[in-house]
Amino acid sequence: MADITVRPMSVDDADRVLAIYQAGLDGGDASFETTAPTWAAFDAARLPQHRFVAVDGDVLGWVAVSPTSTRPVYAGVVEHSVYVDPAARGQGVARLLLDALITSTEAAGIWTIQSGVFGENTASLTLHQRAGFRVIGVRERVGRHHGRWRDVILLERRSRSI
């Protein structure tokens, strides 16, 4: 892990970011989505100042946030996604990315980071709880995915400094 660094995501990372995203979607327990978006759609949906990639010469994973609402009262609440290349899982990449995201969002005055995780994604649930996220609740049978109803566990991390 010594050679892995985290830096801001750039347009030059687009192909690798979207490939890692698609690999996560193909695994079946990352999202209700089944196909990664175009770079234009990805770029438009995520806040540019809170996007990071972990690299060791190649992009190993990424993290980014989207606003949860356009209402001003929720300006400090974002939803995040974190994806790691299957070959790089278990090496601490996701934790490095989450730590960078937490530092970035807190510096910007964001007080809540939230995410929805399928209950079967135990690695993601463990990662988030170790990074200070707590379970808010379970949204039962909230959507259909590959022909079956899925529950989503809602997690949030509240800033201790804001």
N, C-alpha and C positions, 0 to 999 in steps of 0.2 A: 504494500500500500504506500510505501515511501515515495514511489515515483508517480503517484496519482495526485493531480492538482485539480482544483475547481476554478473555473473562470466564467465570465459572462458568456452567454450563448450568442453566436453571431449567425448571420445568414449563411456563412460558409459551412456551418454545421448542419444545415437543413436536411440534406440527404441522410446523414447518419442519425440525426434525431428522429426523423420520421421512420427510418428502418427499425430503430430500437422500439419506437412506439408500436409499430406493426407487430414486432416480435412479442411484445407484451400482450397485445390484443389477441394474437394467435394462441397464446397460452390459455385463454378462456376465463381467467379469474381476475383480470385487471380492470375491466370497464364494460359497460353495456355496448360501447362502440365496437364495431367489428372491422372497420377499415380506418387507417390513419388518414387525417385530412390532408389537403394540399398544404404547401408551406404558406400560401397566402391566407388560408383559413386559420391555420395554426397561429400565425403571426397576429392576425386581427383579433383573436380571442384571448390573448395572453398579455399581461402587463410587461412591457419591454424591460423595465428596470429590475425585474425579479425573475430572470431566466438564467439558469446556470447549466454548465456541462462539466462532467468529470472527465479528465483526459489523462492518458499515459502515452501520448503520441497520437492516439486515436480516441474518439469519443466513446466512453464506456457507459454513460448514462446522462440523464437530464432531469431537471426539476423546473417547474414554471407555475405561475399562479394566474388565476382569472378573477375578476371582481365577482362577488356574489349578487350584487344589485347595483343599479345606477342611482339609487336614492342616496343622497349625501350622508344620511345617518349611518349607512353601512360602508362608508369609505374605508374604514379600518378593518374590514372583514374580507378575506380572500379565500378561494378554494384552490388547492394545489394538486398537482400530479407529479409523481416521481417514477421514472422508468429506468431500468438498468438492463444492459445487454445480457442475455442469458449466460453467456460465457464469463461474465464478470460478477455474477451474483455471489453473495457470501463473502465478499472481500471488503465490505465496509463502504462501498461506493455510495449507496443510498443514504447512509448516515452522513457522509461528507456533504452530500448535496442538500440534505435537510438542514444541517447546521449552517451552511452558507445562506440558505433561504431564510432561516430564522433571523440571522444577523441582519440580512438585507431588509427584511420586512419591518423588523423592530426599529431600525435606523430611519425608516420612512414613516413611522407612526402607525403602522398596522398592528392592531391589538389581537386579532384572531385569525388563525389559519385553520381551515377546516378541510375535511376530505371524507368521501364515502368509499368504503372498502367492502368487498364481498367477504362474508364470513369465512369462506374457504381459503382466502388468501392470508393464511396464518403468519407467513413471513412478513407481510406488510403490516399486519396488526401489531406484531411484536416490535418491529422497527419503530412504528409510530409511538407506541407506549413508552419505549426506551428514550425517545426524543421529547418526551413531555406531553404527548397528546393523551387525551382521556376519551373514553367512550361516552357519548352523549345519549345514544339510544340506537335502537334497531328499527329501520324502516322495512317492515315486513312486506314481502311480495310487492315491492315497489315497481318492478318492471320485469318484462320477459326478455330472456337472453337465450339464444339458441333453443327456443321452443319451451323453456321452463321458467317459472317464476323464480326471481332471485331476491334475497334480502340484502340490504346494504346497512353496514354499521357506520353510523355517523361519528366521526372523531373530530375533536378540536384541540387546538393548543392556544391558550390564552397567554399573552405576554405578561411577564412578571414586572416589567418596567414601565408599561404604558397604562 
